[in-house]
Amino acid sequence: MIYIEKNWSLVLFCISILTLGSALIAEHFFNLAPCDMCLKQRHPYYALIVLVILFYLFKKNNHILFLLLVELLILYGLFYAIWHVGIEQNILKGPASCSGSLMQTDSVQDLKQQITNKPVINCSEIIWSIGGLSAATLNSILQLFIFIFNTIFIIRYFNGIKN
């Protein structure tokens, strides 16, 4: 645990690169188009890469500000990941941009605009899974682990248990 804590920024950087790399490979090489919610779930990983680089340049890798910013980014990511899982399981309703359905209209022009603006993938459709777990579910689990570890490190920092 101490090794992970001392190298937390490197761990986060590697997780972010691997997660984004996997998503981009699936998208571009296997033609698995992401839905709107999938794209939003990538934001924390992009931000974590930038955050790690910035804090590394200023040699503040495990500074409390770094840990708190990671916590906020992961909360953002968890919100969208859990929401997406809820949409996939038909427990929660997705945003209008994610429904993939058309609204009733009397105008051909409005209908044409709806069709051209329609997302490629409906957020409730699971386009791939591993062992019955969708990408959104796997992302939720990954971000939950990051959140738990990061919270432990914040608590240890405020309790003065720094190694």
C-alpha positions in Angstrom: 0.0 0.0 0.0 2.9 2.4 0.8 4.4 1.7 -2.6 1.1 2.6 -4.3 0.7 5.7 -2.2 4.2 6.9 -3.1 3.6 6.3 -6.8 -0.1 7.2 -6.9 0.4 9.8 -9.7 2.2 7.2 -11.8 -0.5 4.6 -11.1 -3.2 7.1 -12.1 -1.3 8.1 -15.3 -0.9 4.4 -16.3 -4.5 3.6 -15.6 -5.7 6.6 -17.6 -3.5 5.8 -20.6 -4.6 2.1 -20.6 -8.2 3.0 -20.2 -8.3 5.6 -22.9 -6.1 3.5 -25.1 -8.5 0.5 -24.8 -11.5 2.7 -25.5 -9.8 4.3 -28.6 -8.7 1.0 -29.9 -12.2 -0.5 -29.5 -13.6 2.6 -31.3 -11.2 3.0 -34.2 -10.0 -0.6 -34.8 -13.0 -2.6 -34.0 -15.6 0.0 -35.0 -17.4 0.1 -31.7 -18.9 3.6 -31.8 -19.2 5.1 -28.3 -22.5 6.6 -27.1 -22.7 10.1 -25.6 -22.4 8.7 -22.0 -19.3 6.7 -23.0 -17.6 9.8 -24.3 -18.4 11.7 -21.0 -16.8 8.8 -19.0 -13.5 9.5 -20.8 -13.2 13.1 -19.6 -11.8 12.3 -16.1 -9.0 10.2 -17.7 -8.0 12.9 -20.1 -8.0 15.4 -17.2 -6.0 13.0 -15.0 -3.3 12.7 -17.6 -3.0 16.5 -17.8 -3.1 16.8 -14.0 -0.4 14.3 -13.4 1.8 16.0 -16.0 1.3 19.4 -14.5 1.9 18.2 -10.9 4.9 16.2 -12.1 6.4 19.3 -13.7 6.0 21.2 -10.5 7.3 18.2 -8.4 4.1 18.1 -6.3 3.0 14.6 -7.2 1.4 13.6 -3.9 0.4 17.1 -2.8 -3.0 17.3 -1.0 -4.2 19.6 -3.8 -3.4 16.8 -6.3 -5.3 14.3 -4.2 -8.4 16.5 -3.9 -8.5 17.3 -7.6 -8.2 13.5 -8.3 -11.1 13.0 -6.0 -13.3 15.5 -7.8 -12.4 14.1 -11.2 -13.3 10.6 -10.1 -16.5 11.7 -8.5 -17.5 13.2 -11.9 -16.5 10.0 -13.7 -18.4 7.8 -11.2 -21.5 9.9 -11.6 -21.5 9.3 -15.4 -20.4 5.7 -15.1 -23.0 4.7 -12.6 -25.7 6.6 -14.5 -24.7 4.8 -17.6 -25.0 1.4 -15.9 -28.4 2.4 -14.7 -29.4 3.3 -18.2 -28.1 0.0 -19.5 -30.1 -1.9 -16.9 -33.3 0.2 -17.6 -33.2 1.5 -14.0 -32.5 5.1 -14.9 -33.5 7.3 -17.7 -30.8 8.8 -19.9 -30.5 12.3 -21.2 -32.3 13.2 -24.5 -29.1 13.2 -26.4 -28.7 9.6 -25.4 -32.0 8.1 -26.1 -31.7 7.5 -29.8 -35.4 8.0 -30.2 -37.1 10.6 -32.4 -39.7 13.0 -31.0 -43.0 13.3 -32.8 -43.2 16.3 -35.1 -45.4 17.7 -37.9 -42.6 19.3 -39.8 -40.4 17.4 -42.3 -37.6 19.9 -41.6 -37.7 19.1 -37.9 -37.8 15.4 -38.6 -34.8 15.7 -40.9 -32.9 17.7 -38.3 -33.7 15.1 -35.6 -32.4 12.3 -37.9 -29.1 14.1 -38.7 -28.5 15.0 -35.0 -29.4 11.5 -33.7 -26.6 9.8 -31.8 -25.1 6.8 -33.5 -25.5 4.5 -30.5 -28.3 4.4 -28.0 -26.9 4.6 -24.4 -29.0 1.7 -23.2 -27.4 -0.6 -25.8 -24.5 -2.6 -24.5 -22.1 -2.9 -27.5 -19.6 -5.2 -25.9 -19.1 -6.9 -22.6 -16.5 -9.1 -20.8 -17.9 -11.9 -18.6 -21.3 -10.2 -18.7 -19.9 -6.9 -17.5 -20.4 -3.9 -19.9 -17.7 -1.3 -20.4 -19.7 1.1 -18.3 -19.8 -1.4 -15.4 -16.1 -2.1 -15.7 -15.4 1.6 -15.7 -17.6 2.1 -12.6 -15.7 -0.6 -10.8 -12.3 0.8 -11.8 -13.3 4.3 -10.8 -14.7 3.1 -7.5 -11.4 1.5 -6.7 -9.5 4.7 -7.6 -12.0 6.6 -5.4 -11.4 4.3 -2.4 -7.6 4.4 -2.7 -7.6 8.1 -3.2 -9.9 8.7 -0.2 -7.6 6.5 2.0 -4.6 8.6 0.9 -6.5 11.9 1.7 -7.4 10.5 5.1 -3.8 9.4 5.7 -2.5 12.8 4.6 -4.8 14.7 7.1 -4.0 12.2 9.9 -0.3 12.9 9.3 0.5 9.4 8.3 2.9 10.2 5.4 5.6 7.9 4.4 
